[in-house]
Amino acid sequence: MMKQTWAAILILLVAGCGTTGLQAPGMPIVPKETADFKIYFSSNRDGKPELYGMNPDGSNVFRLTRNDGNEYFAVVTLDGSKVVYVLDNGKSREIYTTDAAGLNHTQLTRTGSVNEFPRWSPDGKRIAFISDRDGNREVYVMNADGSSQTRLTFTEWEESDAKWSPDGKKIAFVSTIDGSNEEIFIMSASGKGSVNVTRSSGMDWNPFWSPSGKKLGFVSTRDGNREIYAMNWDGTGVVNLTHNPADDGSGQFTWSQDERRLPFVTNRDGNREIYITDADGKNERNLTNTPKGEEDDPVWLPDGRILFMSNRDGNWELYAMNPDGTRPVNLTNNPADDMRSIMAYRENLTDRGN
């Protein structure tokens, strides 16, 4: 079972952020690393997209879902016992849970609308998600069994990308103000005290928290192109970590557990490659160097490797490599497309997903 999902692939472990009216984050919940974590991914190897799991070396692949429709965005609890995912049946998107072996599936939402991007609270007792059941996309929470579904945001805008702090007391999310300008907000887990912590003329999105909760990373176009930034938990001390005329920050990315390194995706070499930088934006280097392929979604594994997606061999596969880029290994190695089940950002800024 997977005991850690901060560094395993399916959840971004987050910590607190805010400004006036928000308190500093408590100690984050960081589980111990174990050797028996699982990697979950999406594949159409059986004819349509389904969720699968496998060992960290790519062995013992098992199928998690067997449903009509397309499944995606699988996220695992910190103790590895349960998986939450989205089923798109062509008419609506509903949220389900199952145990880590793919048994005991339970439908949590039944609204006939869009319910997606669920994320577990650190204690595994609640789920934050996005729903348009009331007319526009808002942030909701519910208990792990689907009870007490509660709307937290009440705006005329579109909300997305809701992420818990590691102590479970805060939620960061993105709000599309006036239908175009994306800003990052922080609120308490009860929905109170919502504060805009970016406030820029550009678009700010994809908030990702450092493991300690002292920093919040994000992507912004405030300087004319897409760059990765970091700031203090209260929104102060904004620093541009990537200074390049190319676009940086596609897909998902996370700090290392010690907060010293940050892998990211950039197209500065003409194709999407995975680079890594120190947490202060210095010492950038290319880890993948595959000019005839595309890479995406680098995240840390509990064993210290970096998991990523690549089409270097002709189709999308999951790979893992050392933090210095050495010893890349194809974990899936299947003629079908195998991809991380968390939906990647789309290049179209008006339809980016989570």
C-alpha positions, 0 to 999 in steps of 0.5 A: 500500500502507498504510505506517502502521497506527497512524493508519490505521484497522485497528490501535491502535499500542501501547506498553509498560506494567507494574509490578513485574517489567516493564521500561520500554518501548523506543522504539516502531516508528513508520513514516513517514506516506505518502499511499498508505495504504488504508482497510479496512472491512466491507460487506454491499453484495454480499449478506453481510459481506465485507472491502473496501479503498479509497483515503483519498478513497473511490475505487477500492473493491476487494473483499478477501474472497470466502468463505462466512461473515462476515469481520471484524476486518481488521488490516494490518501496519505495512508494509501488505503483509499483512492478517489477518482472522477468518472466521466460518463459523457453526460456528467462527471461524478466522484467515486472512491475505491480501496487501493486494490480497486475493490469496493467502489462507491459513488460519492456525487450524484448531481448529473453535473460536473464534479471533478478534481477531488483531493483528500484532506491530510487526515483522509476524512474529507475531500475538496472538489470543484463542482458546477452544480449551482451554475458555475464552478465553485469549491466544495468539500464533503466527508470521505463517504460523500456525506455533508457536501458543502459549498465553500465559495460563493462568487460569480466567477469560476473557481478551480485547483483547490488544494489543502494545506498539510495541517488541513486548516487552509485551502488554496484555490484559483478564481477567474476574476471577471471571467479572464484574470486568474488569481490565487486565493487562500481560505480556511477549510470552513470557507471563511476568510478568503484572501487574494494573495497574488493580486497581479495584472497577469494570470496566476494559477497552479498554486503548490505548497512547500512541504513545510508550509512556508512557501507557496509556488505558482505560475504567472504571466505577470512579466509577459510570459509564463514563469514559475514564482514562489512567495511566503505563505502570507503572499509577501516576498514574491520571487521569480524562479525562472527567468527565460523568454520561453514558457516555464511551468507546464503541467504539475510540479512539486518541491523536493521534500527538503524544499531545496530543488524544484523540477519543472517543464520548459519549452526553452529548447524548442520542445518540452523538457524537464529541468531542475532548479534550486529553490532560489531559482539558481543552478538550472539544468536540463535533466531529460535532453530528448530533442525528438520527444516531449516530457511533462509532469515531473513529481518526486517519488518516495524513493528519491527519483523523479517520475515523469511522462514522455513520448520519446519512444513514440507514445506516452509512457511513465518514466522515472529517473534519478534527480540528476537525470541519470538512469531513466527507466520506462516503467509502463512500456506499452503500445497504448498511451500511459499517463499520470491520472492527474489531468495535466494543464492544457496549453490553451490558457482559457481551458487549462484543467487542473 
